[in-house]
Amino acid sequence: MIWRPYGAPTVLDLERSAFHDAPISVPWNIPETLAVSVAITGAFFRKDQNPNQPITPTEIRNSARECLEAGASTVHIHVRDDEGYNVLSLERFHEVVAPLKAEYPDLSVDGCLVPALEGEWAEMKRVLETRLLDGAPINTTTTYIGDSLFSKPAPVMIEKVRLILENGGIPEIAVYTDADVGNADRFLIKSGLITGPSFWLILPALPGCSPMENPRQMVEGLTRTVTTIRDVDPDGLIMVCAAGRAAMYVATLAAAMGLHIRVGMEDTYWLWPHRDDRVQSNLQAFELGAKLGDVLGRRIATRQEYTDMLRSCAPR
């Protein structure tokens, strides 16, 4: 080798050079806090797929309470009917959410309000009018989720956003592929209905969503979706949802990218992509998410800090 120690006595410095005064390495611009949401049950998985899946209102509420006691920033709520199927029901949302809000006054809760069956649009309006939920996703998509066709026509997207805003909630733009970002931009942002910065949920890795069947697909798919969001909403708040086999790995990547994460039992029953271990509880999923914060030097956001983040996405 050729060795010429210019700049002696210090010939390697991670922050400055001997040849000028400008810093050469400064702290990265990522949030100090990591918001960790826990999605308690979701719409699809049943106990034959994961025996630990919370199904009844009591199971859902107790699982949410367990995570909140452990330090979760927020919880995301679905409710099920007596047969275990997803249902849009004011009474069941109230049974789960109202006791949690009474116990944790600084808690913000978002809930999945996807009207699909007869009468559910009117029921969604009843839920929104109570202001029980602080936010709700807007799925700007037409895709197959597993074997089910899931489509939100543009008029439905627009009217649902209007109703959420009218009732004091925060619309969360939920995207499954980068094309969904384009839909949100065309119908919701360019129309002036949603004014940034906005709240974004990225839901990848489920069948029909951004394919993440190996690490390369995961990295390329997530970074493409994030950069597409940044093109239309540079200051938006982005939360990436653990899903499918990639669940905990995609959460790890998202936390390392300076984004926020949602873990839990909604969109996966696997712990890791290379093994078949089932998620034992939402508390287990949260504790793994919290460890990511420890490893990356990002403190888990408190409930109040998360509430402030969510409210920062209210219309200007």
C-alpha positions in Angstrom: 0.0 0.0 0.0 0.9 3.7 -0.3 0.6 5.5 3.1 0.7 9.3 3.3 -0.8 10.5 6.6 -2.0 13.9 5.5 -3.7 16.0 8.2 -1.5 14.5 11.1 -1.8 14.0 14.0 -5.5 13.1 13.3 -5.7 11.4 10.0 -9.2 10.0 10.2 -12.1 11.9 11.7 -15.7 11.0 11.2 -16.9 14.6 11.6 -14.4 17.0 10.0 -11.4 17.3 7.7 -8.1 19.1 8.4 -8.5 20.9 5.1 -11.6 22.9 5.7 -14.0 23.9 8.5 -17.3 22.5 7.1 -18.6 19.3 8.8 -18.4 16.2 6.8 -20.8 14.1 8.8 -23.8 15.4 10.8 -26.7 13.6 12.5 -29.3 12.1 10.2 -32.6 13.9 9.9 -35.0 11.2 11.2 -37.5 11.4 14.1 -36.1 10.8 17.5 -39.3 9.0 18.4 -40.8 5.9 16.9 -44.6 5.6 16.9 -45.6 1.9 17.3 -49.2 1.2 16.6 -50.7 -2.3 17.4 -53.4 -3.6 15.0 -55.3 -6.0 17.3 -57.2 -8.4 15.1 -58.0 -7.2 11.6 -60.8 -8.5 9.4 -59.6 -11.9 8.2 -57.7 -14.3 10.4 -59.6 -16.8 12.4 -58.6 -19.1 15.3 -58.0 -22.0 13.0 -55.3 -20.0 11.3 -53.9 -18.7 14.6 -55.4 -20.0 17.9 -54.3 -16.9 19.6 -56.3 -14.5 17.5 -58.5 -12.1 19.5 -62.1 -12.4 18.3 -64.6 -11.3 20.9 -65.0 -7.7 22.0 -63.5 -8.7 25.4 -60.5 -10.4 23.8 -59.9 -7.4 21.5 -60.2 -4.9 24.4 -58.0 -6.9 26.8 -55.3 -7.4 24.2 -55.3 -3.6 23.4 -55.1 -2.8 27.1 -52.2 -5.1 27.5 -50.3 -3.4 24.7 -51.1 0.1 26.0 -49.9 -0.8 29.5 -46.6 -1.9 27.9 -46.2 1.4 26.2 -47.8 1.2 22.8 -48.3 4.6 21.1 -51.8 3.7 19.8 -54.0 0.8 18.8 -55.9 0.1 15.5 -59.3 -1.6 16.0 -61.5 -3.9 14.0 -64.4 -5.7 15.6 -65.9 -9.1 14.8 -69.4 -10.5 15.0 -70.5 -13.6 17.0 -69.3 -15.9 14.3 -65.9 -14.2 14.2 -66.4 -12.3 10.9 -65.4 -8.6 10.5 -68.4 -6.4 11.2 -69.0 -2.6 11.1 -71.0 -2.1 14.3 -71.2 1.0 16.4 -72.2 -1.1 19.5 -69.1 -3.3 19.2 -66.7 -0.4 18.5 -68.2 1.3 21.6 -67.8 -1.8 23.7 -64.1 -2.0 22.8 -63.0 1.6 22.4 -65.0 3.5 25.0 -63.5 1.7 28.1 -60.0 2.2 26.7 -60.5 5.9 26.2 -61.9 6.3 29.7 -58.9 4.5 31.1 -56.3 6.3 28.9 -57.5 9.9 28.3 -54.5 10.7 26.1 -55.2 7.8 23.7 -56.0 8.3 20.0 -57.6 5.3 18.3 -58.2 4.6 14.7 -60.6 2.0 13.5 -61.3 0.2 10.2 -64.5 1.4 8.7 -64.9 -0.4 5.4 -68.6 -0.5 4.4 -69.2 -3.4 2.0 -72.5 -5.0 2.9 -76.0 -3.6 2.9 -76.6 -1.1 5.7 -72.9 -0.6 6.5 -72.5 2.8 4.9 -75.2 4.1 7.3 -73.5 2.3 10.2 -70.2 3.9 9.3 -71.8 7.3 9.4 -73.2 6.5 12.9 -69.7 5.5 14.1 -68.1 8.7 12.7 -70.8 10.9 14.2 -70.0 9.7 17.7 -66.4 10.8 17.3 -65.3 7.7 19.1 -62.5 7.2 16.6 -59.8 9.8 16.0 -58.9 8.5 12.5 -59.9 6.0 9.8 -58.2 4.6 6.8 -59.1 5.6 3.2 -58.0 2.7 0.9 -57.2 4.3 -2.4 -57.1 0.9 -4.2 -58.5 -1.7 -6.4 -56.8 -5.0 -5.8 -57.1 -8.6 -4.8 -56.5 -9.1 -1.1 -55.9 -12.8 -1.0 -58.9 -14.2 -2.9 -61.1 -11.2 -2.4 -61.6 -8.3 -4.8 -61.2 -5.1 -2.8 -62.1 -1.9 -4.6 -62.8 1.7 -3.5 -64.4 3.6 -6.4 -63.3 7.3 -6.6 -66.8 8.7 -5.5 -66.7 6.4 -2.4 -63.1 7.5 -1.5 -64.1 11.2 -1.8 -67.3 11.0 0.2 -65.7 8.9 2.9 -62.9 11.5 3.3 -65.5 14.2 3.5 -67.5 12.4 6.2 -64.3 11.8 8.3 -63.3 15.4 8.1 -66.8 16.6 8.8 -66.8 14.6 12.0 -63.4 15.8 13.2 -61.4 12.8 12.3 -58.1 12.3 10.4 -58.2 10.5 7.1 -55.4 8.0 6.9 -54.4 7.3 3.3 -53.9 3.5 3.1 -51.9 2.3 0.1 -51.0 -1.2 -1.0 -48.9 -0.4 -4.1 -47.3 2.6 -5.6 -50.3 3.0 -8.0 -52.5 3.6 -4.9 -50.3 6.7 -4.1 -51.2 8.0 -7.6 -54.9 7.4 -6.9 -54.7 9.3 -3.7 -52.9 12.2 -5.4 -55.4 12.4 -8.3 -58.6 12.1 -6.3 -57.9 13.4 -2.8 -54.9 15.7 -2.9 -55.1 17.5 -6.2 -58.8 18.0 -5.6 -57.9 19.9 -2.4 -60.0 17.6 -0.2 -56.9 16.5 1.7 -54.3 19.2 2.4 -50.9 18.1 3.5 -49.0 17.1 5.3 -51.1 13.9 5.4 -51.1 10.6 7.3 -50.1 7.6 5.2 -50.4 3.9 5.9 -48.3 1.6 3.7 -49.8 -2.0 3.7 -47.4 -4.2 1.7 -46.6 -7.9 1.5 -50.1 -9.4 1.6 -51.1 -11.4 -1.5 -52.3 -8.7 -4.0 -50.3 -5.9 -2.4 -46.6 -4.9 -3.2 -44.9 -8.3 -3.6 -42.3 -9.0 -0.9 -41.3 -12.6 -1.4 -37.6 -12.0 -0.8 -35.4 -9.3 0.8 -34.7 -7.6 -2.6 -38.4 -7.2 -3.3 -39.0 -5.9 0.2 -36.3 -3.2 0.0 -37.1 -2.1 -3.6 -40.9 -2.2 -3.0 -40.9 -0.2 0.2 -38.4 2.4 -0.9 -40.3 2.9 -4.2 -43.6 3.4 -2.4 -42.0 5.8 0.1 -40.3 7.9 -2.5 -43.6 8.0 -4.5 -45.4 9.4 -1.4 -42.6 11.9 -0.8 -43.1 13.1 -4.4 -46.7 14.1 -3.7 -46.5 14.9 0.1 -42.9 15.7 1.1 -43.7 16.2 4.8 -46.4 13.5 5.2 -46.3 11.2 8.2 -45.7 7.6 7.1 -46.5 4.5 9.0 -45.6 1.1 7.6 -47.7 -1.9 8.6 -46.2 -5.3 9.3 -47.9 -7.8 7.0 -47.6 -11.2 5.5 -44.4 -13.3 5.8 -42.3 -10.1 5.6 -44.1 -8.6 8.6 -41.3 -8.1 11.2 -38.6 -7.6 8.6 -40.5 -4.9 6.8 -41.2 -3.2 10.2 -37.4 -3.3 10.9 -36.6 -1.8 7.5 -39.3 0.9 8.0 -38.0 1.9 11.5 -34.4 2.1 10.1 -35.7 4.4 7.4 -37.0 6.8 10.0 -40.7 5.9 9.4 -43.2 4.8 12.0 -44.6 1.2 12.3 -47.7 -0.8 12.9 -47.3 -4.3 14.2 -49.8 -6.9 15.6 -52.2 -9.6 14.6 -54.2 -7.9 11.8 -52.1 -8.7 8.7 -50.0 -11.7 9.6 -49.8 -14.7 11.8 -46.1 -15.3 11.2 -43.3 -13.8 13.4 -40.5 -14.1 10.8 -40.3 -14.7 7.0 -37.9 -17.6 7.2 -39.8 -19.6 9.8 -43.4 -20.7 10.5 -43.6 -19.6 14.2 -47.0 -18.1 14.9 -47.5 -14.8 16.7 -48.4 -15.6 20.3 -50.0 -12.3 21.2 -50.2 -8.6 20.3 -48.1 -7.9 23.3 -45.3 -10.1 21.9 -45.6 -8.2 18.6 -45.4 -4.8 20.3 -42.4 -5.9 22.4 -40.5 -6.8 19.2 -41.4 -3.4 17.7 -40.2 -1.7 20.9 -36.9 -3.6 20.7 -36.4 -2.0 17.2 -36.6 1.4 18.8 -33.9 0.3 21.4 -31.6 -1.0 18.7 -32.1 2.1 16.5 -31.9 4.7 19.2 -35.5 5.8 18.7 -37.6 6.2 21.8 -41.2 4.8 21.6 -43.6 7.7 21.2 -46.0 8.2 24.1 -49.8 8.1 23.6 -49.8 11.9 23.8 -46.9 12.3 21.4 -48.8 10.1 18.9 -52.0 12.1 19.4 -50.0 15.2 18.5 -48.6 13.5 15.4 -52.0 12.5 14.3 -53.5 16.0 14.9 -50.6 17.6 12.9 -52.2 15.9 9.9 -55.5 17.8 10.4 -56.6 20.0 7.5 -54.9 23.4 7.4 
